[in-house]
Amino acid sequence: QVQLVESGGGLVQPGGSLRLSCAASGFAFSIYVLMWYRQAPGQERELVASIGTTSGHTNYADSVKDRFFISRDNAENTVYLQMNNLKPEDTAMYYCKAIRDVEYWGRGTLVTVSE
């Protein structure tokens, strides 16, 4: 059974940091491109970051560049999103996605950035 389970969300003050994790099972994790998306209330889901199968190729949305960092551990079947200098506009539900010929989604973890 394919599963992607996000964790690590929570409430953080502006300027703080969080590290999201997405643990995968049930498919060949290492050959899938991995992505983090987010969706704020009333907004469309947007791509935040992606990482290729060899970890060397990453891409980021302009809004998170130099603050967020995506990484993967193929031995642990886990993808991470390190989020630094968080801003209130980063408040959203964060989802991970694995894609190759098919795509799999997790159910999300909520990040709230507020005083």
C-alpha positions in Angstrom: 0.0 0.0 0.0 1.4 3.4 -1.1 1.7 5.9 1.7 3.2 9.4 2.1 3.0 10.7 5.6 4.0 14.3 6.4 5.0 15.5 9.8 6.7 18.4 11.5 4.2 21.1 11.1 3.0 23.4 13.9 2.8 26.9 15.2 6.0 29.0 14.9 6.7 32.7 15.3 7.9 34.8 12.4 11.6 34.4 11.9 11.5 30.9 13.2 12.3 27.5 11.6 10.6 24.2 11.0 11.7 21.0 9.4 9.0 19.0 7.6 9.4 15.3 6.9 7.5 13.1 4.5 7.9 9.3 5.1 7.1 7.1 2.1 6.3 3.4 1.7 4.9 1.1 -0.8 6.8 2.2 -4.0 10.3 2.6 -5.3 11.0 5.9 -3.6 14.5 6.4 -5.0 13.4 6.7 -8.6 10.7 9.2 -8.0 11.0 13.0 -8.2 9.8 14.5 -5.0 8.0 17.8 -4.4 6.6 19.9 -1.6 3.5 21.9 -2.3 1.5 24.2 -0.1 -2.1 25.5 0.0 -3.1 28.5 2.0 -6.8 29.1 2.8 -8.7 30.4 -0.2 -5.6 29.9 -2.4 -4.6 27.5 -5.1 -2.1 24.8 -4.3 1.4 25.9 -5.3 4.7 24.2 -5.9 7.3 25.1 -3.2 10.3 22.9 -4.0 11.3 19.9 -6.0 14.3 17.5 -5.9 15.4 15.0 -8.5 16.3 11.4 -8.0 20.0 12.0 -7.5 19.5 14.9 -5.0 21.7 17.2 -7.0 18.9 19.0 -8.9 16.6 21.1 -6.8 14.2 23.9 -7.7 12.4 26.4 -5.5 9.6 28.9 -5.9 10.9 32.5 -5.8 8.9 33.2 -2.7 10.9 30.6 -0.7 14.3 30.7 -2.4 17.2 31.0 0.1 14.9 30.3 3.0 13.6 26.8 2.3 15.8 23.7 1.5 14.6 20.4 0.2 16.6 17.2 0.7 16.0 13.5 0.5 17.3 10.3 2.2 16.7 7.4 -0.2 17.9 4.9 2.5 15.1 6.2 4.8 12.6 6.8 2.1 12.1 10.3 3.4 12.0 13.8 1.9 12.6 16.9 4.0 11.8 20.5 3.8 13.9 22.8 6.0 12.1 26.1 6.4 14.0 29.1 7.8 13.1 32.7 8.5 9.4 31.8 8.3 6.9 34.5 7.4 3.2 34.8 8.1 2.6 34.3 4.4 4.1 30.9 4.7 1.1 29.8 6.6 -0.5 26.9 4.7 -1.1 23.2 4.6 2.1 21.5 3.2 1.9 18.4 1.1 4.6 16.1 -0.4 4.2 14.5 -3.7 6.2 11.7 -5.5 6.0 11.6 -9.3 7.3 9.4 -12.0 4.8 7.7 -14.4 2.2 8.1 -11.6 1.9 10.5 -8.8 1.3 10.0 -5.1 0.3 12.6 -2.5 0.4 12.8 1.2 -2.4 14.3 3.3 -0.5 17.3 4.5 0.8 18.9 7.6 -0.3 22.4 8.8 2.2 25.2 9.2 1.1 28.3 11.0 3.4 31.3 11.3 2.0 33.8 13.8 2.8 35.9 16.8 
